[in-house]
Amino acid sequence: MGFLRSVVQKLSLLVLLICVPQCQGGCAEVDSMTEAVAGESFLMGCISCKTREEVRARATVDWYFKSAGEEEFTHIFNYDHPVPDILHEDFDERLEWQGTLGEDVQIGAILIHNVTFNDTGTYLCSFKRTLFLPFEEFYMVEKEVELTVVAVATRELTAVVSEIAMYVLIVVLQLWMIVVVIYCYKKISAEHEAREARKALRLNRLLEAKDNCERVHLE
């Protein structure tokens, strides 16, 4: 089960990396997994798709943590390109940035190493994004993840296989979208070339007719 769980986490990260940086127009906000196994690593997912892809933007990401019984969140991590910063000693050397490596951040995932039972609780992911329009537009997106830490993975094999199939399907759909875009582009390009060819043919016919008229006039 540990191997399958590792495969699922790597596949989910692969989906994040494919869907957002390479084909941002098909950005998908996939929810994070919520069950971690003590002693293993856990990928905490968080995605905020930019609403206007054509606009240059900059975003920072902050993570907060609130354990069971606490009322306030504690600031534990900040990413402000290009610097990831661990802000709480309980997570020192255990958090690793797995999100977008750039200033236009859409993936805010972090990897928690050596998960402990004390990591059980609520995590808050906060995107602070600035759109560089003729004027700067600022907005914030927040998402919560309820994490449960268990001694042994409780998910059944069928559930793991189903999740793997879901992520594979997402990748296939993204690739299909790319193929459709390429097909449409080629079709539009071919129609444009055909129109230009018809225009050139009509122009040649007009020039030939003009030449014939001039020859008749001279005769």
Secondary structure by P-SEA (a helix, b strand, c coil): caaaaaaaaaaaaaaaaaacccccccccbbbbbccccccbbbbbbbbbccccccccccbbbbbbbbccccccccccccccccbbbbcccccccccccccccccccccbbbbbccccccccbbbbbbbbccccccbbbbbbbbbbbbbbbbccccccaaaaaaaaaaaaaaaaaaaaaaaaaaaaaaaaaaaaaaaaaaaaaaaaaaaaaaaaaaaaaac
